[in-house]
Amino acid sequence: MSPEELRAFCLSFNATVEEFPFNPETSVFKVCGKMFALTDLGGRPLTVNLKCDPEDALRLRADHEGLVVPGYHMNKRHWNTVTADGSLPDALVRELVEDSYDLVVAGLPRADRLRLDRP
């Protein structure tokens, strides 16, 4: 997956914005003010921090050793750092980004979730 593809995919989700709260290189993708993805699109290798169910996080780390690791500078129980440079199938990376978005949306107040469901 290229950096441009990763960025476009993150921005394809409803109500997603890209912000740079830490520095000009670090893209933070948020829905309703809550982060679901964090990446340096210019980094080599390309990696992205994604929220993950704790049990799934452990399984993914075991199944993809070295490519899915505990979230760098994040809560290691709920976040993974995923290598998105082609070492993992792009379909898996997209699935993990979508899962992260869905987890964050599920944690939003009901009113926010309802607003996201409107066309």
QUISULTA-V563949 format. One record per residue. RES is the residue in three letters. D_LAST is the distance of its C-alpha to the last C-alpha in Angstrom with 1 decimal. Layout:
# QUISULTA-V563949
res;d_last
RES;D_LAST
RES;D_LAST
This chain:
# QUISULTA-V563949
res;d_last
MET;28.8
SER;29.2
PRO;28.1
GLU;25.8
GLU;24.2
LEU;23.8
ARG;22.3
ALA;19.8
PHE;18.8
CYS;18.4
LEU;16.3
SER;14.0
PHE;12.4
ASN;9.3
ALA;10.8
THR;14.2
VAL;17.0
GLU;20.6
GLU;23.4
PHE;27.2
PRO;28.7
PHE;31.7
ASN;32.9
PRO;31.9
GLU;32.0
THR;29.9
SER;26.1
VAL;24.2
PHE;20.6
LYS;18.7
VAL;15.6
CYS;15.7
GLY;19.3
LYS;20.4
MET;22.0
PHE;21.2
ALA;23.3
LEU;26.3
THR;28.3
ASP;30.9
LEU;29.6
GLY;33.2
GLY;34.9
ARG;37.1
PRO;36.4
LEU;32.7
THR;31.6
VAL;28.4
ASN;28.4
LEU;25.8
LYS;25.4
CYS;26.7
ASP;27.8
PRO;31.6
GLU;32.9
ASP;30.9
ALA;31.9
LEU;35.6
ARG;35.2
LEU;33.5
ARG;36.2
ALA;38.9
ASP;37.5
HIS;36.8
GLU;39.7
GLY;39.6
LEU;36.2
VAL;34.2
VAL;36.0
PRO;35.5
GLY;33.1
TYR;35.1
HIS;35.4
MET;32.9
ASN;33.3
LYS;34.9
ARG;33.9
HIS;30.1
TRP;29.8
ASN;31.0
THR;31.9
VAL;31.0
THR;32.9
ALA;30.5
ASP;33.2
GLY;33.5
SER;35.7
LEU;33.0
PRO;31.0
ASP;27.9
ALA;26.0
LEU;27.3
VAL;26.2
ARG;22.7
GLU;22.7
LEU;24.1
VAL;21.6
GLU;18.7
ASP;20.8
SER;21.3
TYR;17.7
ASP;17.2
LEU;20.3
VAL;19.3
VAL;16.0
ALA;18.1
GLY;20.4
LEU;18.0
PRO;18.4
ARG;16.5
ALA;14.8
ASP;13.4
ARG;12.3
LEU;10.5
ARG;8.7
LEU;7.8
ASP;6.5
ARG;3.8
PRO;0.0
